[in-house]
Each structure stands twice: as C-alpha cells, then as structure tokens.
C-alpha cells in the first residue's frame, strides 16, 4: 500500500512539474518573439532534469522552441528516457 502511495505522489509531482515546464517553454518562446528578457537555457534544462522532461519535450514540439539547439534536441529526449527508465526500475 505504501508503494502505491509513493508512486502516486511521484506521478503527481512529475505531472505538476511537467505542466509548469510546458508553460515556461511557452513563455520563453513568447518573450523571444518580442525580444524581451528570456529564461536561461540552464533553467529550461534544469526544469527537465527535476522531472519536467515531458513538459519540456511537449513545449519544444508545440511552441517550436529550442528545436535547433543540439543540447535541447538530443538532451531533452535523453533526459526523458532516463526518467522513464528510473521510474520503471522503481516498480
């Protein structure tokens, strides 16, 4: 029962961080179009690392943002795969 609760908490955490990350990517793209102050690449990648990789990947696809940068094009999918593997190993 405790394992089920822990998995639920992890899934909720990942969902929340991914939604936040998705919107942050959208805001950064919006700011880029208006030549305003931008969110740093370190922050964008950091959000993916702490659990927002699904939101980062979706943000890249939906907003067409950071798709030409190699560290995002290859890094975000690698982070996502690593997080999926880690999650599956905890089952």
PyMOL Python script that loads the backbone (N, CA, C, O; Angstrom):
from pymol import cmd

cmd.read_pdbstr("""\
ATOM      1  N   UNK A   1       0.819  -1.196   0.000  1.00  0.00           N
ATOM      2  CA  UNK A   1       0.000   0.000   0.000  1.00  0.00           C
ATOM      3  C   UNK A   1       0.865   1.263   0.000  1.00  0.00           C
ATOM      4  O   UNK A   1       0.556   2.227  -0.700  1.00  0.00           O
ATOM      5  N   UNK A   2       1.945   1.258   0.783  1.00  0.00           N
ATOM      6  CA  UNK A   2       2.817   2.425   0.834  1.00  0.00           C
ATOM      7  C   UNK A   2       3.505   2.654  -0.506  1.00  0.00           C
ATOM      8  O   UNK A   2       3.708   3.800  -0.906  1.00  0.00           O
ATOM      9  N   UNK A   3       3.869   1.568  -1.211  1.00  0.00           N
ATOM     10  CA  UNK A   3       4.492   1.707  -2.529  1.00  0.00           C
ATOM     11  C   UNK A   3       3.543   2.373  -3.509  1.00  0.00           C
ATOM     12  O   UNK A   3       3.958   3.198  -4.323  1.00  0.00           O
ATOM     13  N   UNK A   4       2.266   2.013  -3.428  1.00  0.00           N
ATOM     14  CA  UNK A   4       1.267   2.608  -4.300  1.00  0.00           C
ATOM     15  C   UNK A   4       1.134   4.097  -4.027  1.00  0.00           C
ATOM     16  O   UNK A   4       1.027   4.892  -4.961  1.00  0.00           O
ATOM     17  N   UNK A   5       1.138   4.480  -2.760  1.00  0.00           N
ATOM     18  CA  UNK A   5       1.062   5.896  -2.399  1.00  0.00           C
ATOM     19  C   UNK A   5       2.289   6.661  -2.879  1.00  0.00           C
ATOM     20  O   UNK A   5       2.170   7.787  -3.363  1.00  0.00           O
ATOM     21  N   UNK A   6       3.455   6.061  -2.750  1.00  0.00           N
ATOM     22  CA  UNK A   6       4.689   6.709  -3.195  1.00  0.00           C
ATOM     23  C   UNK A   6       4.663   6.897  -4.716  1.00  0.00           C
ATOM     24  O   UNK A   6       5.020   7.966  -5.210  1.00  0.00           O
ATOM     25  N   UNK A   7       4.250   5.880  -5.451  1.00  0.00           N
ATOM     26  CA  UNK A   7       4.162   6.001  -6.912  1.00  0.00           C
ATOM     27  C   UNK A   7       3.172   7.082  -7.309  1.00  0.00           C
ATOM     28  O   UNK A   7       3.415   7.837  -8.250  1.00  0.00           O
ATOM     29  N   UNK A   8       2.054   7.159  -6.592  1.00  0.00           N
ATOM     30  CA  UNK A   8       1.050   8.184  -6.873  1.00  0.00           C
ATOM     31  C   UNK A   8       1.647   9.580  -6.642  1.00  0.00           C
ATOM     32  O   UNK A   8       1.466  10.476  -7.467  1.00  0.00           O
ATOM     33  N   UNK A   9       2.341   9.758  -5.546  1.00  0.00           N
ATOM     34  CA  UNK A   9       2.962  11.045  -5.238  1.00  0.00           C
ATOM     35  C   UNK A   9       3.993  11.398  -6.313  1.00  0.00           C
ATOM     36  O   UNK A   9       4.070  12.548  -6.746  1.00  0.00           O
ATOM     37  N   UNK A  10       4.776  10.422  -6.738  1.00  0.00           N
ATOM     38  CA  UNK A  10       5.773  10.664  -7.782  1.00  0.00           C
ATOM     39  C   UNK A  10       5.098  11.070  -9.084  1.00  0.00           C
ATOM     40  O   UNK A  10       5.540  12.014  -9.740  1.00  0.00           O
ATOM     41  N   UNK A  11       4.038  10.373  -9.466  1.00  0.00           N
ATOM     42  CA  UNK A  11       3.331  10.702 -10.701  1.00  0.00           C
ATOM     43  C   UNK A  11       2.700  12.093 -10.646  1.00  0.00           C
ATOM     44  O   UNK A  11       2.736  12.831 -11.630  1.00  0.00           O
ATOM     45  N   UNK A  12       2.128  12.447  -9.506  1.00  0.00           N
ATOM     46  CA  UNK A  12       1.545  13.781  -9.356  1.00  0.00           C
ATOM     47  C   UNK A  12       2.646  14.836  -9.444  1.00  0.00           C
ATOM     48  O   UNK A  12       2.473  15.858 -10.109  1.00  0.00           O
ATOM     49  N   UNK A  13       3.765  14.596  -8.784  1.00  0.00           N
ATOM     50  CA  UNK A  13       4.901  15.522  -8.844  1.00  0.00           C
ATOM     51  C   UNK A  13       5.358  15.715 -10.287  1.00  0.00           C
ATOM     52  O   UNK A  13       5.532  16.845 -10.745  1.00  0.00           O
ATOM     53  N   UNK A  14       5.554  14.598 -11.005  1.00  0.00           N
ATOM     54  CA  UNK A  14       6.018  14.682 -12.390  1.00  0.00           C
ATOM     55  C   UNK A  14       5.016  15.423 -13.265  1.00  0.00           C
ATOM     56  O   UNK A  14       5.406  16.189 -14.146  1.00  0.00           O
ATOM     57  N   UNK A  15       3.739  15.199 -13.028  1.00  0.00           N
ATOM     58  CA  UNK A  15       2.705  15.885 -13.818  1.00  0.00           C
ATOM     59  C   UNK A  15       2.741  17.391 -13.549  1.00  0.00           C
ATOM     60  O   UNK A  15       2.685  18.190 -14.484  1.00  0.00           O
ATOM     61  N   UNK A  16       2.833  17.770 -12.306  1.00  0.00           N
ATOM     62  CA  UNK A  16       2.842  19.198 -11.945  1.00  0.00           C
ATOM     63  C   UNK A  16       4.080  19.881 -12.520  1.00  0.00           C
ATOM     64  O   UNK A  16       3.975  20.951 -13.119  1.00  0.00           O
ATOM     65  N   UNK A  17       5.245  19.272 -12.342  1.00  0.00           N
ATOM     66  CA  UNK A  17       6.481  19.866 -12.853  1.00  0.00           C
ATOM     67  C   UNK A  17       6.438  19.946 -14.385  1.00  0.00           C
ATOM     68  O   UNK A  17       6.923  20.915 -14.969  1.00  0.00           O
ATOM     69  N   UNK A  18       5.861  18.932 -15.032  1.00  0.00           N
ATOM     70  CA  UNK A  18       5.770  18.945 -16.491  1.00  0.00           C
ATOM     71  C   UNK A  18       4.844  20.045 -16.989  1.00  0.00           C
ATOM     72  O   UNK A  18       5.147  20.701 -17.986  1.00  0.00           O
ATOM     73  N   UNK A  19       3.733  20.254 -16.319  1.00  0.00           N
ATOM     74  CA  UNK A  19       2.809  21.329 -16.720  1.00  0.00           C
ATOM     75  C   UNK A  19       3.490  22.684 -16.555  1.00  0.00           C
ATOM     76  O   UNK A  19       3.398  23.539 -17.436  1.00  0.00           O
ATOM     77  N   UNK A  20       4.164  22.877 -15.442  1.00  0.00           N
ATOM     78  CA  UNK A  20       4.883  24.133 -15.215  1.00  0.00           C
ATOM     79  C   UNK A  20       5.955  24.329 -16.285  1.00  0.00           C
ATOM     80  O   UNK A  20       6.083  25.416 -16.848  1.00  0.00           O
ATOM     81  N   UNK A  21       6.721  23.280 -16.562  1.00  0.00           N
ATOM     82  CA  UNK A  21       7.786  23.352 -17.562  1.00  0.00           C
ATOM     83  C   UNK A  21       7.228  23.686 -18.936  1.00  0.00           C
ATOM     84  O   UNK A  21       7.799  24.507 -19.654  1.00  0.00           O
ATOM     85  N   UNK A  22       6.123  23.058 -19.308  1.00  0.00           N
ATOM     86  CA  UNK A  22       5.476  23.335 -20.592  1.00  0.00           C
ATOM     87  C   UNK A  22       5.150  24.819 -20.716  1.00  0.00           C
ATOM     88  O   UNK A  22       5.439  25.437 -21.740  1.00  0.00           O
ATOM     89  N   UNK A  23       4.550  25.391 -19.676  1.00  0.00           N
ATOM     90  CA  UNK A  23       4.190  26.801 -19.726  1.00  0.00           C
ATOM     91  C   UNK A  23       5.416  27.712 -19.722  1.00  0.00           C
ATOM     92  O   UNK A  23       5.400  28.770 -20.350  1.00  0.00           O
ATOM     93  N   UNK A  24       6.472  27.314 -19.023  1.00  0.00           N
ATOM     94  CA  UNK A  24       7.705  28.109 -19.023  1.00  0.00           C
ATOM     95  C   UNK A  24       8.310  28.147 -20.427  1.00  0.00           C
ATOM     96  O   UNK A  24       8.791  29.192 -20.867  1.00  0.00           O
ATOM     97  N   UNK A  25       8.287  27.015 -21.128  1.00  0.00           N
ATOM     98  CA  UNK A  25       8.776  26.996 -22.513  1.00  0.00           C
ATOM     99  C   UNK A  25       7.927  27.921 -23.383  1.00  0.00           C
ATOM    100  O   UNK A  25       8.455  28.636 -24.235  1.00  0.00           O
ATOM    101  N   UNK A  26       6.622  27.906 -23.170  1.00  0.00           N
ATOM    102  CA  UNK A  26       5.736  28.791 -23.921  1.00  0.00           C
ATOM    103  C   UNK A  26       6.009  30.256 -23.643  1.00  0.00           C
ATOM    104  O   UNK A  26       6.028  31.073 -24.564  1.00  0.00           O
ATOM    105  N   UNK A  27       6.220  30.592 -22.387  1.00  0.00           N
ATOM    106  CA  UNK A  27       6.519  31.975 -22.011  1.00  0.00           C
ATOM    107  C   UNK A  27       7.844  32.409 -22.633  1.00  0.00           C
ATOM    108  O   UNK A  27       7.959  33.528 -23.134  1.00  0.00           O
ATOM    109  N   UNK A  28       8.842  31.530 -22.601  1.00  0.00           N
ATOM    110  CA  UNK A  28      10.132  31.894 -23.174  1.00  0.00           C
ATOM    111  C   UNK A  28      10.022  32.113 -24.679  1.00  0.00           C
ATOM    112  O   UNK A  28      10.647  33.029 -25.214  1.00  0.00           O
ATOM    113  N   UNK A  29       9.248  31.298 -25.359  1.00  0.00           N
ATOM    114  CA  UNK A  29       9.047  31.499 -26.798  1.00  0.00           C
ATOM    115  C   UNK A  29       8.323  32.820 -27.058  1.00  0.00           C
ATOM    116  O   UNK A  29       8.677  33.557 -27.978  1.00  0.00           O
ATOM    117  N   UNK A  30       7.323  33.109 -26.253  1.00  0.00           N
ATOM    118  CA  UNK A  30       6.572  34.360 -26.381  1.00  0.00           C
ATOM    119  C   UNK A  30       7.511  35.556 -26.209  1.00  0.00           C
ATOM    120  O   UNK A  30       7.458  36.523 -26.969  1.00  0.00           O
ATOM    121  N   UNK A  31       8.374  35.466 -25.185  1.00  0.00           N
ATOM    122  CA  UNK A  31       9.328  36.548 -24.947  1.00  0.00           C
ATOM    123  C   UNK A  31      10.347  36.659 -26.069  1.00  0.00           C
ATOM    124  O   UNK A  31      10.771  37.761 -26.416  1.00  0.00           O
ATOM    125  N   UNK A  32      10.742  35.530 -26.637  1.00  0.00           N
ATOM    126  CA  UNK A  32      11.718  35.541 -27.731  1.00  0.00           C
ATOM    127  C   UNK A  32      11.155  36.282 -28.938  1.00  0.00           C
ATOM    128  O   UNK A  32      11.876  37.023 -29.606  1.00  0.00           O
ATOM    129  N   UNK A  33       9.893  36.086 -29.214  1.00  0.00           N
ATOM    130  CA  UNK A  33       9.267  36.764 -30.352  1.00  0.00           C
ATOM    131  C   UNK A  33       9.182  38.269 -30.135  1.00  0.00           C
ATOM    132  O   UNK A  33       9.145  39.032 -31.101  1.00  0.00           O
ATOM    133  N   UNK A  34       9.150  38.696 -28.899  1.00  0.00           N
ATOM    134  CA  UNK A  34       9.022  40.116 -28.577  1.00  0.00           C
ATOM    135  C   UNK A  34      10.348  40.746 -28.145  1.00  0.00           C
ATOM    136  O   UNK A  34      10.370  41.873 -27.651  1.00  0.00           O
ATOM    137  N   UNK A  35      11.431  40.030 -28.330  1.00  0.00           N
ATOM    138  CA  UNK A  35      12.778  40.467 -27.931  1.00  0.00           C
ATOM    139  C   UNK A  35      12.807  41.013 -26.515  1.00  0.00           C
ATOM    140  O   UNK A  35      13.387  42.066 -26.251  1.00  0.00           O
ATOM    141  N   UNK A  36      12.176  40.286 -25.612  1.00  0.00           N
ATOM    142  CA  UNK A  36      12.171  40.642 -24.189  1.00  0.00           C
ATOM    143  C   UNK A  36      13.171  39.767 -23.439  1.00  0.00           C
ATOM    144  O   UNK A  36      13.800  38.874 -24.006  1.00  0.00           O
ATOM    145  N   UNK A  37      13.294  40.057 -22.143  1.00  0.00           N
ATOM    146  CA  UNK A  37      14.160  39.270 -21.271  1.00  0.00           C
ATOM    147  C   UNK A  37      13.744  37.815 -21.352  1.00  0.00           C
ATOM    148  O   UNK A  37      12.556  37.496 -21.327  1.00  0.00           O
ATOM    149  N   UNK A  38      14.747  36.919 -21.450  1.00  0.00           N
ATOM    150  CA  UNK A  38      14.494  35.495 -21.679  1.00  0.00           C
ATOM    151  C   UNK A  38      14.798  34.662 -20.456  1.00  0.00           C
ATOM    152  O   UNK A  38      15.526  35.086 -19.558  1.00  0.00           O
ATOM    153  N   UNK A  39      14.236  33.485 -20.433  1.00  0.00           N
ATOM    154  CA  UNK A  39      14.527  32.493 -19.403  1.00  0.00           C
ATOM    155  C   UNK A  39      15.796  31.766 -19.842  1.00  0.00           C
ATOM    156  O   UNK A  39      15.924  31.392 -21.008  1.00  0.00           O
ATOM    157  N   UNK A  40      16.725  31.567 -18.926  1.00  0.00           N
ATOM    158  CA  UNK A  40      18.018  30.984 -19.294  1.00  0.00           C
ATOM    159  C   UNK A  40      17.869  29.531 -19.744  1.00  0.00           C
ATOM    160  O   UNK A  40      16.961  28.815 -19.320  1.00  0.00           O
ATOM    161  N   UNK A  41      18.783  29.124 -20.612  1.00  0.00           N
ATOM    162  CA  UNK A  41      18.786  27.735 -21.065  1.00  0.00           C
ATOM    163  C   UNK A  41      19.027  26.792 -19.892  1.00  0.00           C
ATOM    164  O   UNK A  41      18.483  25.689 -19.859  1.00  0.00           O
ATOM    165  N   UNK A  42      19.835  27.220 -18.938  1.00  0.00           N
ATOM    166  CA  UNK A  42      20.093  26.389 -17.756  1.00  0.00           C
ATOM    167  C   UNK A  42      18.801  26.134 -16.986  1.00  0.00           C
ATOM    168  O   UNK A  42      18.575  25.025 -16.502  1.00  0.00           O
ATOM    169  N   UNK A  43      17.960  27.148 -16.871  1.00  0.00           N
ATOM    170  CA  UNK A  43      16.681  26.985 -16.186  1.00  0.00           C
ATOM    171  C   UNK A  43      15.774  26.037 -16.960  1.00  0.00           C
ATOM    172  O   UNK A  43      15.142  25.159 -16.373  1.00  0.00           O
ATOM    173  N   UNK A  44      15.709  26.213 -18.284  1.00  0.00           N
ATOM    174  CA  UNK A  44      14.871  25.351 -19.103  1.00  0.00           C
ATOM    175  C   UNK A  44      15.321  23.894 -19.009  1.00  0.00           C
ATOM    176  O   UNK A  44      14.488  22.999 -18.866  1.00  0.00           O
ATOM    177  N   UNK A  45      16.611  23.652 -19.088  1.00  0.00           N
ATOM    178  CA  UNK A  45      17.127  22.291 -18.960  1.00  0.00           C
ATOM    179  C   UNK A  45      16.965  21.764 -17.532  1.00  0.00           C
ATOM    180  O   UNK A  45      16.661  20.590 -17.323  1.00  0.00           O
ATOM    181  N   UNK A  46      17.172  22.645 -16.563  1.00  0.00           N
ATOM    182  CA  UNK A  46      17.016  22.244 -15.161  1.00  0.00           C
ATOM    183  C   UNK A  46      15.608  21.788 -14.838  1.00  0.00           C
ATOM    184  O   UNK A  46      15.420  20.830 -14.088  1.00  0.00           O
ATOM    185  N   UNK A  47      14.620  22.464 -15.398  1.00  0.00           N
ATOM    186  CA  UNK A  47      13.235  22.044 -15.186  1.00  0.00           C
ATOM    187  C   UNK A  47      12.998  20.641 -15.742  1.00  0.00           C
ATOM    188  O   UNK A  47      12.257  19.854 -15.153  1.00  0.00           O
ATOM    189  N   UNK A  48      13.621  20.334 -16.866  1.00  0.00           N
ATOM    190  CA  UNK A  48      13.501  18.991 -17.428  1.00  0.00           C
ATOM    191  C   UNK A  48      14.156  17.965 -16.510  1.00  0.00           C
ATOM    192  O   UNK A  48      13.612  16.883 -16.289  1.00  0.00           O
ATOM    193  N   UNK A  49      15.312  18.305 -15.983  1.00  0.00           N
ATOM    194  CA  UNK A  49      16.062  17.381 -15.135  1.00  0.00           C
ATOM    195  C   UNK A  49      15.307  17.074 -13.840  1.00  0.00           C
ATOM    196  O   UNK A  49      15.347  15.939 -13.364  1.00  0.00           O
ATOM    197  N   UNK A  50      14.632  18.050 -13.271  1.00  0.00           N
ATOM    198  CA  UNK A  50      13.943  17.805 -11.994  1.00  0.00           C
ATOM    199  C   UNK A  50      12.580  17.137 -12.180  1.00  0.00           C
ATOM    200  O   UNK A  50      11.815  17.009 -11.225  1.00  0.00           O
ATOM    201  N   UNK A  51      12.282  16.717 -13.391  1.00  0.00           N
ATOM    202  CA  UNK A  51      11.059  15.959 -13.608  1.00  0.00           C
ATOM    203  C   UNK A  51      10.134  16.503 -14.670  1.00  0.00           C
ATOM    204  O   UNK A  51       9.077  15.923 -14.920  1.00  0.00           O
ATOM    205  N   UNK A  52      10.500  17.591 -15.297  1.00  0.00           N
ATOM    206  CA  UNK A  52       9.619  18.194 -16.288  1.00  0.00           C
ATOM    207  C   UNK A  52       9.966  17.853 -17.718  1.00  0.00           C
ATOM    208  O   UNK A  52       9.664  18.621 -18.631  1.00  0.00           O
ATOM    209  N   UNK A  53      10.597  16.712 -17.925  1.00  0.00           N
ATOM    210  CA  UNK A  53      11.059  16.375 -19.280  1.00  0.00           C
ATOM    211  C   UNK A  53       9.906  16.187 -20.261  1.00  0.00           C
ATOM    212  O   UNK A  53      10.042  16.536 -21.433  1.00  0.00           O
ATOM    213  N   UNK A  54       8.785  15.650 -19.815  1.00  0.00           N
ATOM    214  CA  UNK A  54       7.634  15.502 -20.711  1.00  0.00           C
ATOM    215  C   UNK A  54       7.117  16.882 -21.112  1.00  0.00           C
ATOM    216  O   UNK A  54       6.822  17.119 -22.283  1.00  0.00           O
ATOM    217  N   UNK A  55       7.008  17.780 -20.155  1.00  0.00           N
ATOM    218  CA  UNK A  55       6.573  19.141 -20.455  1.00  0.00           C
ATOM    219  C   UNK A  55       7.549  19.878 -21.345  1.00  0.00           C
ATOM    220  O   UNK A  55       7.142  20.648 -22.215  1.00  0.00           O
ATOM    221  N   UNK A  56       8.847  19.645 -21.131  1.00  0.00           N
ATOM    222  CA  UNK A  56       9.868  20.279 -21.976  1.00  0.00           C
ATOM    223  C   UNK A  56       9.757  19.770 -23.406  1.00  0.00           C
ATOM    224  O   UNK A  56       9.789  20.554 -24.354  1.00  0.00           O
ATOM    225  N   UNK A  57       9.626  18.456 -23.560  1.00  0.00           N
ATOM    226  CA  UNK A  57       9.526  17.874 -24.898  1.00  0.00           C
ATOM    227  C   UNK A  57       8.265  18.381 -25.606  1.00  0.00           C
ATOM    228  O   UNK A  57       8.307  18.753 -26.779  1.00  0.00           O
ATOM    229  N   UNK A  58       7.137  18.391 -24.873  1.00  0.00           N
ATOM    230  CA  UNK A  58       5.894  18.896 -25.470  1.00  0.00           C
ATOM    231  C   UNK A  58       6.005  20.389 -25.793  1.00  0.00           C
ATOM    232  O   UNK A  58       5.513  20.836 -26.829  1.00  0.00           O
ATOM    233  N   UNK A  59       6.647  21.155 -24.914  1.00  0.00           N
ATOM    234  CA  UNK A  59       6.843  22.580 -25.159  1.00  0.00           C
ATOM    235  C   UNK A  59       7.677  22.833 -26.398  1.00  0.00           C
ATOM    236  O   UNK A  59       7.399  23.753 -27.168  1.00  0.00           O
ATOM    237  N   UNK A  60       8.700  22.015 -26.590  1.00  0.00           N
ATOM    238  CA  UNK A  60       9.520  22.145 -27.794  1.00  0.00           C
ATOM    239  C   UNK A  60       8.686  21.863 -29.040  1.00  0.00           C
ATOM    240  O   UNK A  60       8.806  22.566 -30.044  1.00  0.00           O
ATOM    241  N   UNK A  61       7.849  20.845 -28.976  1.00  0.00           N
ATOM    242  CA  UNK A  61       7.039  20.461 -30.136  1.00  0.00           C
ATOM    243  C   UNK A  61       5.918  21.469 -30.401  1.00  0.00           C
ATOM    244  O   UNK A  61       5.737  21.907 -31.537  1.00  0.00           O
ATOM    245  N   UNK A  62       5.176  21.833 -29.375  1.00  0.00           N
ATOM    246  CA  UNK A  62       4.014  22.710 -29.543  1.00  0.00           C
ATOM    247  C   UNK A  62       4.438  24.125 -29.925  1.00  0.00           C
ATOM    248  O   UNK A  62       3.866  24.722 -30.838  1.00  0.00           O
ATOM    249  N   UNK A  63       5.440  24.662 -29.227  1.00  0.00           N
ATOM    250  CA  UNK A  63       5.855  26.046 -29.452  1.00  0.00           C
ATOM    251  C   UNK A  63       6.988  26.166 -30.471  1.00  0.00           C
ATOM    252  O   UNK A  63       7.409  27.276 -30.794  1.00  0.00           O
ATOM    253  N   UNK A  64       7.483  25.044 -30.980  1.00  0.00           N
ATOM    254  CA  UNK A  64       8.629  25.036 -31.898  1.00  0.00           C
ATOM    255  C   UNK A  64       9.773  25.855 -31.302  1.00  0.00           C
ATOM    256  O   UNK A  64      10.324  26.758 -31.931  1.00  0.00           O
ATOM    257  N   UNK A  65      10.101  25.502 -30.075  1.00  0.00           N
ATOM    258  CA  UNK A  65      11.060  26.275 -29.303  1.00  0.00           C
ATOM    259  C   UNK A  65      12.282  25.432 -28.964  1.00  0.00           C
ATOM    260  O   UNK A  65      12.158  24.312 -28.469  1.00  0.00           O
ATOM    261  N   UNK A  66      13.445  25.973 -29.232  1.00  0.00           N
ATOM    262  CA  UNK A  66      14.738  25.351 -28.936  1.00  0.00           C
ATOM    263  C   UNK A  66      14.963  24.071 -29.741  1.00  0.00           C
ATOM    264  O   UNK A  66      15.785  23.239 -29.356  1.00  0.00           O
ATOM    265  N   UNK A  67      14.254  23.905 -30.837  1.00  0.00           N
ATOM    266  CA  UNK A  67      14.372  22.674 -31.621  1.00  0.00           C
ATOM    267  C   UNK A  67      15.655  22.613 -32.441  1.00  0.00           C
ATOM    268  O   UNK A  67      16.052  21.531 -32.871  1.00  0.00           O
ATOM    269  N   UNK A  68      16.305  23.738 -32.666  1.00  0.00           N
ATOM    270  CA  UNK A  68      17.545  23.746 -33.431  1.00  0.00           C
ATOM    271  C   UNK A  68      18.792  23.630 -32.552  1.00  0.00           C
ATOM    272  O   UNK A  68      19.892  23.420 -33.062  1.00  0.00           O
ATOM    273  N   UNK A  69      18.626  23.765 -31.249  1.00  0.00           N
ATOM    274  CA  UNK A  69      19.750  23.664 -30.330  1.00  0.00           C
ATOM    275  C   UNK A  69      19.999  22.190 -30.019  1.00  0.00           C
ATOM    276  O   UNK A  69      19.104  21.491 -29.543  1.00  0.00           O
ATOM    277  N   UNK A  70      21.211  21.724 -30.288  1.00  0.00           N
ATOM    278  CA  UNK A  70      21.523  20.297 -30.103  1.00  0.00           C
ATOM    279  C   UNK A  70      21.328  19.833 -28.669  1.00  0.00           C
ATOM    280  O   UNK A  70      20.856  18.722 -28.430  1.00  0.00           O
ATOM    281  N   UNK A  71      21.696  20.691 -27.704  1.00  0.00           N
ATOM    282  CA  UNK A  71      21.559  20.250 -26.312  1.00  0.00           C
ATOM    283  C   UNK A  71      20.103  20.064 -25.922  1.00  0.00           C
ATOM    284  O   UNK A  71      19.812  19.317 -24.988  1.00  0.00           O
ATOM    285  N   UNK A  72      19.188  20.720 -26.611  1.00  0.00           N
ATOM    286  CA  UNK A  72      17.763  20.515 -26.365  1.00  0.00           C
ATOM    287  C   UNK A  72      17.226  19.385 -27.245  1.00  0.00           C
ATOM    288  O   UNK A  72      16.490  18.520 -26.769  1.00  0.00           O
ATOM    289  N   UNK A  73      17.592  19.396 -28.518  1.00  0.00           N
ATOM    290  CA  UNK A  73      17.069  18.396 -29.459  1.00  0.00           C
ATOM    291  C   UNK A  73      17.433  16.984 -29.023  1.00  0.00           C
ATOM    292  O   UNK A  73      16.629  16.062 -29.157  1.00  0.00           O
ATOM    293  N   UNK A  74      18.645  16.813 -28.502  1.00  0.00           N
ATOM    294  CA  UNK A  74      19.087  15.492 -28.063  1.00  0.00           C
ATOM    295  C   UNK A  74      19.013  15.327 -26.542  1.00  0.00           C
ATOM    296  O   UNK A  74      18.754  14.232 -26.044  1.00  0.00           O
ATOM    297  N   UNK A  75      19.240  16.406 -25.821  1.00  0.00           N
ATOM    298  CA  UNK A  75      19.274  16.331 -24.366  1.00  0.00           C
ATOM    299  C   UNK A  75      17.918  16.044 -23.734  1.00  0.00           C
ATOM    300  O   UNK A  75      17.816  15.212 -22.833  1.00  0.00           O
ATOM    301  N   UNK A  76      16.890  16.722 -24.198  1.00  0.00           N
ATOM    302  CA  UNK A  76      15.558  16.524 -23.602  1.00  0.00           C
ATOM    303  C   UNK A  76      15.080  15.086 -23.800  1.00  0.00           C
ATOM    304  O   UNK A  76      14.619  14.475 -22.836  1.00  0.00           O
ATOM    305  N   UNK A  77      15.169  14.514 -25.013  1.00  0.00           N
ATOM    306  CA  UNK A  77      14.758  13.105 -25.142  1.00  0.00           C
ATOM    307  C   UNK A  77      15.603  12.154 -24.282  1.00  0.00           C
ATOM    308  O   UNK A  77      15.077  11.177 -23.749  1.00  0.00           O
ATOM    309  N   UNK A  78      16.898  12.429 -24.143  1.00  0.00           N
ATOM    310  CA  UNK A  78      17.736  11.579 -23.293  1.00  0.00           C
ATOM    311  C   UNK A  78      17.325  11.680 -21.825  1.00  0.00           C
ATOM    312  O   UNK A  78      17.279  10.674 -21.118  1.00  0.00           O
ATOM    313  N   UNK A  79      17.031  12.884 -21.377  1.00  0.00           N
ATOM    314  CA  UNK A  79      16.566  13.066 -20.003  1.00  0.00           C
ATOM    315  C   UNK A  79      15.239  12.331 -19.809  1.00  0.00           C
ATOM    316  O   UNK A  79      15.039  11.662 -18.795  1.00  0.00           O
ATOM    317  N   UNK A  80      14.340  12.456 -20.773  1.00  0.00           N
ATOM    318  CA  UNK A  80      13.039  11.787 -20.697  1.00  0.00           C
ATOM    319  C   UNK A  80      13.206  10.271 -20.623  1.00  0.00           C
ATOM    320  O   UNK A  80      12.576   9.619 -19.791  1.00  0.00           O
ATOM    321  N   UNK A  81      14.041   9.714 -21.477  1.00  0.00           N
ATOM    322  CA  UNK A  81      14.276   8.266 -21.456  1.00  0.00           C
ATOM    323  C   UNK A  81      14.865   7.829 -20.120  1.00  0.00           C
ATOM    324  O   UNK A  81      14.447   6.818 -19.557  1.00  0.00           O
ATOM    325  N   UNK A  82      15.825   8.579 -19.616  1.00  0.00           N
ATOM    326  CA  UNK A  82      16.444   8.248 -18.327  1.00  0.00           C
ATOM    327  C   UNK A  82      15.406   8.274 -17.208  1.00  0.00           C
ATOM    328  O   UNK A  82      15.414   7.406 -16.335  1.00  0.00           O
ATOM    329  N   UNK A  83      14.515   9.261 -17.230  1.00  0.00           N
ATOM    330  CA  UNK A  83      13.496   9.351 -16.186  1.00  0.00           C
ATOM    331  C   UNK A  83      12.485   8.215 -16.299  1.00  0.00           C
ATOM    332  O   UNK A  83      12.020   7.701 -15.282  1.00  0.00           O
ATOM    333  N   UNK A  84      12.145   7.823 -17.506  1.00  0.00           N
ATOM    334  CA  UNK A  84      11.229   6.688 -17.686  1.00  0.00           C
ATOM    335  C   UNK A  84      11.859   5.411 -17.164  1.00  0.00           C
ATOM    336  O   UNK A  84      11.209   4.630 -16.469  1.00  0.00           O
ATOM    337  N   UNK A  85      13.137   5.196 -17.500  1.00  0.00           N
ATOM    338  CA  UNK A  85      13.842   4.000 -17.026  1.00  0.00           C
ATOM    339  C   UNK A  85      13.907   3.993 -15.509  1.00  0.00           C
ATOM    340  O   UNK A  85      13.648   2.966 -14.881  1.00  0.00           O
ATOM    341  N   UNK A  86      14.250   5.130 -14.915  1.00  0.00           N
ATOM    342  CA  UNK A  86      14.324   5.206 -13.443  1.00  0.00           C
ATOM    343  C   UNK A  86      12.963   4.915 -12.809  1.00  0.00           C
ATOM    344  O   UNK A  86      12.881   4.221 -11.795  1.00  0.00           O
ATOM    345  N   UNK A  87      11.904   5.444 -13.406  1.00  0.00           N
ATOM    346  CA  UNK A  87      10.566   5.206 -12.868  1.00  0.00           C
ATOM    347  C   UNK A  87      10.210   3.723 -12.971  1.00  0.00           C
ATOM    348  O   UNK A  87       9.687   3.135 -12.024  1.00  0.00           O
ATOM    349  N   UNK A  88      10.498   3.126 -14.124  1.00  0.00           N
ATOM    350  CA  UNK A  88      10.178   1.705 -14.303  1.00  0.00           C
ATOM    351  C   UNK A  88      10.990   0.802 -13.381  1.00  0.00           C
ATOM    352  O   UNK A  88      10.511  -0.250 -12.957  1.00  0.00           O
ATOM    353  N   UNK A  89      12.201   1.206 -13.075  1.00  0.00           N
ATOM    354  CA  UNK A  89      13.016   0.423 -12.145  1.00  0.00           C
ATOM    355  C   UNK A  89      12.479   0.451 -10.722  1.00  0.00           C
ATOM    356  O   UNK A  89      12.773  -0.440  -9.925  1.00  0.00           O
ATOM    357  N   UNK A  90      11.698   1.464 -10.407  1.00  0.00           N
ATOM    358  CA  UNK A  90      11.135   1.555  -9.050  1.00  0.00           C
ATOM    359  C   UNK A  90       9.850   0.759  -8.896  1.00  0.00           C
ATOM    360  O   UNK A  90       9.328   0.639  -7.788  1.00  0.00           O
ATOM    361  N   UNK A  91       9.331   0.213  -9.992  1.00  0.00           N
ATOM    362  CA  UNK A  91       8.083  -0.565  -9.905  1.00  0.00           C
ATOM    363  C   UNK A  91       8.263  -1.880  -9.224  1.00  0.00           C
ATOM    364  O   UNK A  91       7.303  -2.637  -9.080  1.00  0.00           O
TER     365      UNK A  91
END
""", "prot")
cmd.dss("prot")
cmd.show_as("cartoon", "prot")
cmd.util.cbc("prot")
cmd.orient("prot")
